Amino acid sequence: MIVKNWMRKNPDIIPSDLSAKAAIQEFETKKVPFLAVVDDGRFKGFIARRDLREAASWTISTQDIFEIQYFNEKLKVRDIMVRKPVTLSIDDSVENAIKKGSRFGRSFLPVMDGEKLVGTLSNRDFTQALSQLLGEGEGVVGVTIELNGDSKTTIKEILEEFFAADVKINGFFTLKNPNNGANRLIIRFDIKYLKKITPVIKEKGYRLLEEATYKDNNIS
């Protein structure tokens, strides 16, 4: 997976000379946790909504009229933004992006094509991708089977059992057991097939760990 194919293109931007007060309004309007800072087409850094809120909260807590006036009239984005942040290249792998974000403790990574900002990747994007992978809001069910021995052979056998039962598979993937490293196969399919396939899994002696239904809980 290459970053340029999965990044969020055309990121929201603001200039560095924008006032902190106006930047707060931009965040409220755009409903994003980060904004890239660009001056005359040149990427300068980014600013986090959290940092702005903390600055505003500290200013209010001082109850100092001069501090409040300075925040409202003089404090600029350039005074709070992250300069020279960790970035990604459009040709980086998504796997490398995850490692880089973890290594440097960054939840927002600008994507560069040379000197030009062309997109972003953030924890929000990874969370949304995981939600899609799990079938959130699609009304599907997932079964998790712990694999033993030759996992490739076992996966082939399990999928053949599903096809033989005429089950339409929405997707499947593997994850490792965090405790012992054993592979786990997660298969997603329409809920109407659940009663048909569960007995087959148990009959064949596969270790069924769980059944999970993914529904849209309207959480905002």
Backbone bond lengths (Angstrom), bond angles and torsions (degrees), N, CA, C in turn:
res aa  C-N    CA-C-N  psi(-1)  N-CA   C-N-CA  omega(-1)  CA-C   N-CA-C  phi
1 M - - - 1.454 - - 1.530 109.56 -
2 I 1.323 115.48 125.07 1.462 121.36 -176.74 1.529 109.71 -105.20
3 V 1.324 115.93 138.34 1.458 122.39 -174.29 1.527 112.68 -52.57
4 K 1.341 118.00 -42.56 1.463 120.27 -174.82 1.528 112.70 -62.46
5 N 1.339 116.66 -22.19 1.460 120.15 -179.52 1.525 112.83 -89.37
6 W 1.337 117.57 -9.86 1.463 121.35 -174.72 1.525 113.49 -126.59
7 M 1.302 117.54 -8.12 1.468 120.41 -178.09 1.525 111.07 -69.88
8 R 1.319 115.72 161.88 1.468 122.61 173.65 1.526 107.16 -86.99
9 K 1.331 116.56 111.44 1.461 120.98 -175.63 1.524 111.81 -81.75
10 N 1.334 115.36 164.36 1.469 122.17 178.44 1.525 111.95 50.30
11 P 1.336 116.89 59.73 1.471 119.63 -177.42 1.526 112.04 -65.83
12 D 1.329 115.71 152.62 1.460 120.87 175.25 1.528 109.07 -68.07
13 I 1.312 116.76 138.24 1.467 121.18 -177.55 1.526 110.66 -131.99
14 I 1.333 114.81 157.91 1.456 121.98 172.87 1.525 108.22 -140.85
15 P 1.337 118.43 157.10 1.467 121.37 178.25 1.520 111.08 -83.27
16 S 1.304 116.81 156.19 1.466 120.99 -177.04 1.518 113.14 -71.27
17 D 1.342 117.69 -21.12 1.455 119.31 -178.64 1.533 112.97 -91.18
18 L 1.346 116.75 6.55 1.457 120.22 176.12 1.525 108.65 -68.86
19 S 1.320 117.02 141.41 1.460 120.04 -179.93 1.525 110.19 -69.09
20 A 1.330 115.28 152.85 1.468 120.22 178.64 1.526 110.37 -61.24
21 K 1.304 116.86 -37.43 1.463 121.24 179.27 1.529 110.93 -62.23
22 A 1.338 116.25 -44.35 1.464 120.82 179.01 1.528 110.83 -68.70
23 A 1.335 116.80 -33.34 1.470 120.65 179.42 1.524 110.67 -65.19
24 I 1.330 117.22 -37.86 1.467 120.73 177.11 1.518 109.78 -59.63
25 Q 1.332 116.24 -41.38 1.457 120.06 178.83 1.522 111.17 -64.96
26 E 1.338 117.22 -36.75 1.465 121.16 177.41 1.528 110.58 -61.94
27 F 1.314 115.74 -42.63 1.463 119.59 178.71 1.525 111.13 -63.99
28 E 1.316 116.44 -40.63 1.461 120.22 -179.92 1.529 110.66 -65.52
29 T 1.324 116.60 -36.65 1.458 121.03 -178.83 1.524 112.04 -72.97
30 K 1.325 116.36 -44.44 1.461 121.12 -173.83 1.529 113.48 -86.24
31 K 1.321 117.64 -16.43 1.468 121.77 177.58 1.526 112.25 56.86
32 V 1.323 116.19 47.92 1.467 121.70 178.88 1.526 108.93 -126.56
33 P 1.340 117.61 154.13 1.470 119.88 -179.99 1.529 113.95 -84.87
34 F 1.349 116.83 -18.60 1.461 121.33 -178.50 1.533 109.82 -138.49
35 L 1.323 115.14 151.44 1.461 121.33 172.88 1.524 109.05 -133.43
36 A 1.329 116.10 134.22 1.462 120.73 176.69 1.525 109.21 -76.26
37 V 1.316 116.21 144.34 1.462 121.79 179.17 1.527 108.44 -105.41
38 V 1.328 115.71 119.30 1.469 121.20 -176.72 1.520 109.33 -133.24
39 D 1.333 116.13 129.68 1.466 122.39 176.19 1.523 109.52 -119.08
40 D 1.322 116.28 121.72 1.469 120.89 178.46 1.524 112.46 51.22
41 G 1.327 115.70 41.29 1.461 120.94 177.24 1.514 114.79 82.08
42 R 1.326 118.00 -0.95 1.469 121.68 -178.23 1.530 110.27 -106.07
43 F 1.312 115.08 128.60 1.457 121.33 -179.70 1.523 109.76 -72.55
44 K 1.346 115.93 127.69 1.465 120.91 -177.17 1.524 113.59 -111.49
45 G 1.328 116.57 -22.58 1.457 120.52 -177.21 1.516 109.71 155.32
46 F 1.317 116.70 -157.66 1.461 119.35 175.60 1.527 109.02 -147.17
47 I 1.312 114.26 162.94 1.460 120.00 179.05 1.522 108.59 -128.57
48 A 1.318 115.77 141.32 1.465 121.76 -178.45 1.527 110.24 -101.77
49 R 1.302 116.03 138.95 1.469 121.11 177.11 1.527 110.36 -57.35
50 R 1.336 116.36 -38.36 1.459 121.13 -179.65 1.526 111.42 -59.43
51 D 1.347 116.74 -42.90 1.462 120.44 -179.15 1.523 111.36 -64.73
52 L 1.325 116.13 -39.14 1.464 119.47 177.93 1.527 111.08 -65.16
53 R 1.309 116.14 -43.15 1.464 120.01 -179.76 1.510 111.34 -64.00
54 E 1.337 116.74 -39.40 1.459 120.66 178.86 1.523 110.69 -65.00
55 A 1.341 116.00 -40.40 1.466 119.79 178.29 1.526 110.40 -64.32
56 A 1.324 116.19 -41.62 1.466 120.32 179.84 1.528 110.71 -66.68
57 S 1.339 116.72 -41.93 1.465 120.60 -179.85 1.520 111.02 -64.06
58 W 1.333 116.18 -42.23 1.474 119.59 179.20 1.519 110.43 -63.20
59 T 1.339 116.14 -42.08 1.458 120.37 -179.22 1.528 111.38 -61.43
60 I 1.329 115.81 -44.13 1.465 120.35 -179.94 1.527 110.83 -65.97
61 S 1.341 115.83 -37.99 1.468 119.74 -177.69 1.520 112.69 -65.75
62 T 1.325 117.53 -25.54 1.473 120.19 179.85 1.519 111.45 -70.81
63 Q 1.342 116.12 -24.98 1.464 121.68 -176.27 1.529 111.36 53.58
64 D 1.315 114.32 28.20 1.471 121.13 178.75 1.523 108.43 -99.31
65 I 1.319 116.93 118.39 1.453 121.17 -176.35 1.517 112.40 -60.39
66 F 1.345 116.29 -32.53 1.458 119.62 -178.99 1.535 111.38 -73.28
67 E 1.348 116.37 -37.91 1.465 120.38 176.58 1.531 110.06 -64.58
68 I 1.329 116.29 -43.64 1.462 120.66 179.53 1.523 111.00 -63.71
69 Q 1.319 115.80 -41.12 1.465 120.20 178.76 1.527 110.52 -65.26
70 Y 1.338 116.28 -39.94 1.472 120.23 179.22 1.531 109.99 -63.30
71 F 1.333 116.74 -44.22 1.466 120.11 179.28 1.526 110.77 -61.11
72 N 1.306 116.99 -46.46 1.462 121.54 -175.53 1.522 113.67 -70.65
73 E 1.332 116.70 -30.35 1.463 118.96 -170.88 1.529 115.03 -114.77
74 K 1.334 118.11 -26.91 1.465 118.60 -170.84 1.531 114.91 -121.20
75 L 1.317 117.96 -28.02 1.465 119.79 -176.78 1.531 109.42 -67.99
76 K 1.330 115.68 129.95 1.466 121.58 -176.60 1.532 111.18 -114.03
77 V 1.319 114.38 164.59 1.462 120.88 175.94 1.523 110.22 -56.14
78 R 1.325 117.63 -40.45 1.465 120.73 -177.45 1.531 112.68 -62.79
79 D 1.341 116.75 -19.87 1.465 120.22 -179.98 1.528 112.09 -81.17
80 I 1.308 117.55 -16.43 1.464 121.48 -175.35 1.525 112.74 -117.99
81 M 1.332 117.60 -23.31 1.468 121.16 -171.61 1.524 113.05 -64.49
82 V 1.317 115.43 159.03 1.467 122.75 174.16 1.523 107.95 -85.00
83 R 1.311 117.04 118.46 1.461 121.69 -179.84 1.532 110.12 -94.37
84 K 1.307 116.34 148.13 1.465 122.43 178.98 1.530 111.52 48.66
85 P 1.320 117.48 56.02 1.467 119.95 -178.50 1.525 112.58 -74.23
86 V 1.322 115.77 165.96 1.462 121.63 172.28 1.522 107.39 -64.59
87 T 1.331 117.24 131.99 1.471 120.89 -177.96 1.528 110.79 -127.56
88 L 1.321 114.53 169.36 1.456 122.04 175.12 1.516 109.67 -118.02
89 S 1.322 116.00 155.61 1.458 122.02 170.48 1.528 108.17 -94.99
90 I 1.326 116.76 151.30 1.463 119.79 178.51 1.529 111.84 -60.13
91 D 1.331 116.86 -21.12 1.467 120.54 -178.30 1.525 113.16 -95.51
92 D 1.330 117.16 0.20 1.461 120.09 175.27 1.522 110.14 -65.60
93 S 1.312 116.44 155.21 1.461 119.96 173.67 1.527 109.03 -83.91
94 V 1.317 116.02 153.06 1.460 120.04 176.79 1.528 109.76 -63.52
95 E 1.332 116.32 -35.10 1.459 120.31 178.12 1.530 110.36 -60.61
96 N 1.337 116.95 -41.01 1.454 121.02 177.93 1.526 111.02 -68.16
97 A 1.330 116.61 -34.86 1.457 121.01 177.79 1.526 110.63 -61.62
98 I 1.338 115.69 -42.74 1.463 120.18 179.36 1.528 110.22 -63.90
99 K 1.332 115.86 -43.67 1.471 120.10 179.12 1.519 111.17 -63.27
100 K 1.326 116.72 -41.37 1.467 120.73 -178.36 1.524 110.58 -66.83
101 G 1.325 116.41 -42.55 1.454 119.62 178.32 1.517 111.85 -62.16
102 S 1.339 116.29 -41.14 1.463 120.97 178.98 1.525 111.38 -68.06
103 R 1.333 116.15 -42.07 1.465 120.73 -177.90 1.512 112.53 -63.03
104 F 1.333 116.59 -41.33 1.462 120.74 -176.44 1.529 113.13 -100.22
105 G 1.326 116.38 3.93 1.451 119.32 177.90 1.515 113.35 65.82
106 R 1.334 116.87 39.17 1.460 121.33 -177.34 1.529 110.74 -113.05
107 S 1.320 116.34 133.09 1.462 120.91 178.09 1.529 111.36 -103.52
108 F 1.341 116.44 1.02 1.466 121.84 -179.50 1.522 107.86 -140.89
109 L 1.332 116.64 123.60 1.457 120.96 -177.35 1.531 110.42 -128.44
110 P 1.335 117.67 114.87 1.464 120.94 174.56 1.530 110.10 -67.60
111 V 1.316 116.72 145.75 1.460 122.04 179.77 1.534 108.07 -111.03
112 M 1.334 115.04 127.16 1.456 120.53 -174.68 1.528 111.87 -114.34
113 D 1.318 115.01 143.03 1.464 122.49 168.57 1.520 105.42 -113.77
114 G 1.336 114.88 91.96 1.459 118.89 -171.04 1.516 109.22 70.86
115 E 1.344 117.34 -119.63 1.453 122.01 179.09 1.525 112.33 -97.79
116 K 1.330 117.22 1.02 1.457 121.19 -174.77 1.527 112.14 -101.27
117 L 1.336 115.60 132.22 1.456 120.81 174.34 1.528 108.97 -75.88
118 V 1.336 116.44 123.21 1.470 119.76 -176.97 1.531 113.06 -121.79
119 G 1.339 117.37 -9.39 1.453 119.18 -179.04 1.517 111.69 -179.90
120 T 1.315 115.77 -175.17 1.461 121.88 178.10 1.527 109.79 -145.76
121 L 1.311 115.41 156.24 1.468 123.14 169.24 1.518 107.27 -131.35
122 S 1.319 116.57 137.52 1.460 119.82 -178.70 1.518 110.26 -142.20
123 N 1.322 115.44 169.78 1.463 120.07 176.25 1.517 111.37 -57.97
124 R 1.335 116.36 -32.39 1.462 120.16 178.28 1.532 110.34 -61.35
125 D 1.332 117.10 -40.18 1.464 120.68 179.09 1.523 111.03 -65.41
126 F 1.341 116.37 -41.47 1.464 120.23 179.86 1.534 110.55 -66.35
127 T 1.334 116.77 -38.02 1.463 120.85 178.54 1.522 110.66 -65.27
128 Q 1.339 116.49 -42.11 1.464 120.23 178.77 1.523 111.05 -65.39
129 A 1.344 116.24 -37.82 1.465 119.88 178.33 1.527 110.54 -64.45
130 L 1.338 116.12 -41.54 1.465 120.33 178.63 1.524 110.49 -64.33
131 S 1.334 116.51 -39.71 1.466 120.37 178.75 1.521 110.98 -61.23
132 Q 1.338 115.81 -41.12 1.466 119.71 177.63 1.526 110.80 -65.31
133 L 1.335 115.02 -40.72 1.459 120.27 -179.42 1.528 110.65 -61.16
134 L 1.327 116.13 -37.76 1.455 121.08 -178.88 1.518 112.72 -82.01
135 G 1.345 116.63 -9.97 1.455 119.72 177.23 1.509 114.23 83.68
136 E 1.327 117.15 26.97 1.465 120.54 -179.59 1.528 110.77 -57.57
137 G 1.316 115.83 130.83 1.451 121.12 176.51 1.522 115.00 78.73
138 E 1.337 117.94 1.83 1.464 120.89 -177.37 1.528 112.63 -97.06
139 G 1.328 117.40 -5.78 1.448 119.99 -178.92 1.514 113.18 67.98
140 V 1.343 116.18 34.79 1.462 120.04 179.95 1.517 109.32 -107.69
141 V 1.337 114.93 167.09 1.454 120.76 177.50 1.523 107.92 -118.58
142 G 1.312 116.40 150.61 1.459 120.39 178.05 1.509 110.47 -127.58
143 V 1.313 116.70 140.71 1.462 120.92 173.00 1.520 107.61 -116.31
144 T 1.316 115.66 143.02 1.460 121.32 178.01 1.520 108.76 -114.34
145 I 1.317 115.49 124.80 1.464 121.95 -178.07 1.518 108.39 -120.53
146 E 1.331 117.29 126.74 1.459 120.42 177.18 1.531 108.49 -84.67
147 L 1.334 115.16 130.68 1.454 120.68 -173.33 1.525 111.34 -96.77
148 N 1.301 115.34 148.59 1.457 121.69 176.65 1.525 109.60 -127.16
149 G 1.326 117.13 153.88 1.464 121.01 176.26 1.515 111.81 67.60
150 D 1.325 116.33 -138.24 1.465 122.90 -178.37 1.528 108.82 -74.62
151 S 1.327 116.89 100.64 1.464 120.47 -173.64 1.527 112.22 -64.86
152 K 1.345 117.59 -33.77 1.461 119.91 -179.71 1.529 111.01 -64.08
153 T 1.337 115.41 -44.60 1.469 120.11 178.72 1.519 110.65 -64.58
154 T 1.341 115.94 -42.88 1.458 120.54 -178.54 1.522 111.24 -63.77
155 I 1.325 117.39 -43.16 1.465 121.40 178.59 1.526 110.15 -59.46
156 K 1.333 116.36 -43.95 1.466 121.05 179.20 1.530 110.07 -60.53
157 E 1.320 116.65 -44.53 1.460 120.82 -178.72 1.528 111.39 -64.65
158 I 1.326 116.40 -42.76 1.462 120.40 -178.61 1.527 110.72 -64.91
159 L 1.324 116.76 -44.62 1.459 119.91 179.89 1.526 111.09 -63.89
160 E 1.329 116.59 -37.38 1.468 119.91 176.93 1.522 110.88 -62.37
161 E 1.337 116.72 -36.67 1.471 120.19 177.76 1.532 110.24 -64.78
162 F 1.328 115.65 -39.55 1.465 120.01 178.38 1.531 110.59 -64.23
163 F 1.335 115.75 -46.22 1.464 119.71 -179.49 1.533 110.90 -63.87
164 A 1.334 116.07 -38.14 1.466 120.19 179.60 1.524 111.23 -64.75
165 A 1.321 115.58 -30.15 1.470 120.35 178.65 1.525 111.34 -86.09
166 D 1.332 115.71 5.52 1.464 122.10 177.81 1.527 112.17 62.08
167 V 1.342 115.27 39.43 1.470 121.22 177.91 1.525 109.33 -94.56
168 K 1.316 116.17 127.84 1.457 121.01 176.50 1.523 109.17 -84.31
169 I 1.329 116.43 115.56 1.460 122.03 -176.67 1.529 110.03 -88.68
170 N 1.342 116.19 127.02 1.462 120.92 177.30 1.527 112.10 -81.76
171 G 1.323 115.80 -27.12 1.457 119.52 179.45 1.515 110.67 172.92
172 F 1.337 116.05 161.08 1.456 120.02 175.46 1.528 109.13 -152.88
173 F 1.314 115.05 152.75 1.463 120.84 178.48 1.523 108.46 -159.52
174 T 1.324 116.64 167.66 1.458 120.81 179.49 1.526 110.27 -119.01
175 L 1.310 115.31 147.39 1.454 123.60 173.04 1.520 107.68 -136.50
176 K 1.326 116.64 154.86 1.461 120.08 -179.53 1.526 110.87 -91.05
177 N 1.326 114.70 142.72 1.456 120.86 171.73 1.537 107.48 -62.23
178 P 1.339 118.71 122.86 1.465 120.15 -176.03 1.517 114.08 -66.18
179 N 1.322 116.88 -14.61 1.463 120.13 -177.02 1.520 113.93 -94.97
180 N 1.354 116.10 -41.61 1.467 117.70 -176.71 1.526 114.24 -122.62
181 G 1.324 117.00 -1.75 1.463 120.35 176.25 1.514 114.90 81.12
182 A 1.329 118.09 0.75 1.463 120.63 179.59 1.532 110.20 -67.17
183 N 1.325 115.77 144.95 1.464 119.89 179.27 1.519 110.91 -74.49
184 R 1.326 114.67 141.01 1.457 121.52 174.96 1.520 108.19 -120.50
185 L 1.311 116.14 133.09 1.459 121.75 179.56 1.524 109.09 -102.36
186 I 1.338 116.26 121.52 1.464 121.93 177.12 1.522 107.67 -107.66
187 I 1.322 116.42 123.55 1.463 121.83 -179.40 1.523 108.66 -119.55
188 R 1.319 117.19 130.98 1.451 123.10 -179.62 1.523 109.98 -110.13
189 F 1.327 116.38 134.71 1.461 120.37 179.23 1.525 108.84 -155.78
190 D 1.321 117.14 167.80 1.464 121.68 -179.39 1.520 110.27 -62.41
191 I 1.313 115.35 140.89 1.467 120.76 -174.46 1.527 113.09 -59.70
192 K 1.329 118.13 -24.69 1.473 120.65 -177.88 1.526 112.33 -64.83
193 Y 1.357 117.28 -17.73 1.458 120.44 -178.84 1.530 112.88 -91.07
194 L 1.331 117.54 -4.16 1.463 119.90 -171.29 1.529 112.69 -60.18
195 K 1.334 116.72 -47.63 1.469 119.62 -177.58 1.522 111.61 -65.23
196 K 1.320 116.61 -25.19 1.459 120.93 -179.35 1.527 111.64 -78.15
197 I 1.347 116.67 -39.69 1.460 119.57 -169.92 1.530 113.43 -91.32
198 T 1.343 118.33 -28.78 1.466 119.72 -177.94 1.524 112.85 -59.13
199 P 1.326 119.09 -46.04 1.476 119.09 177.83 1.525 112.58 -61.45
200 V 1.336 117.51 -34.31 1.468 121.26 179.70 1.519 110.02 -64.56
201 I 1.336 116.22 -44.31 1.468 120.76 -179.88 1.529 110.39 -59.56
202 K 1.320 115.98 -46.08 1.463 120.05 -178.03 1.532 111.31 -69.80
203 E 1.337 116.05 -38.89 1.467 120.50 -179.51 1.521 111.62 -62.16
204 K 1.328 116.59 -37.55 1.463 120.85 -178.86 1.525 112.63 -79.95
205 G 1.320 116.07 -4.56 1.458 119.41 175.89 1.512 115.05 83.77
206 Y 1.326 116.74 13.68 1.466 119.25 176.93 1.526 109.03 -74.49
207 R 1.324 116.27 146.83 1.460 120.40 -177.94 1.534 110.38 -84.90
208 L 1.320 116.01 98.45 1.458 121.84 -179.54 1.526 108.96 -82.78
209 L 1.328 116.23 114.35 1.457 120.71 -177.91 1.520 112.55 -85.07
210 E 1.334 116.57 -38.53 1.454 118.66 -174.68 1.520 111.79 -164.43
211 E 1.316 113.73 159.83 1.458 122.73 169.15 1.526 105.61 -123.76
212 A 1.321 116.92 131.59 1.459 120.00 -178.19 1.509 110.22 -136.57
213 T 1.331 115.52 130.17 1.457 121.05 176.89 1.514 109.03 -100.77
214 Y 1.337 116.69 128.64 1.446 121.53 -178.38 1.526 109.10 -100.55
215 K 1.326 115.12 113.89 1.447 120.68 -179.91 1.510 110.39 -121.45
216 D 1.320 116.53 157.93 1.454 122.32 175.32 1.518 108.55 -83.25
217 N 1.347 115.48 109.04 1.455 119.69 -177.79 1.527 113.05 -91.36
218 N 1.358 116.16 7.86 1.458 122.03 178.46 1.518 112.49 55.27
219 I 1.329 114.98 40.71 1.462 119.96 177.18 1.526 108.09 -86.96
220 S 1.315 117.45 126.72 1.477 120.91 -178.70 1.515 109.77 -111.56
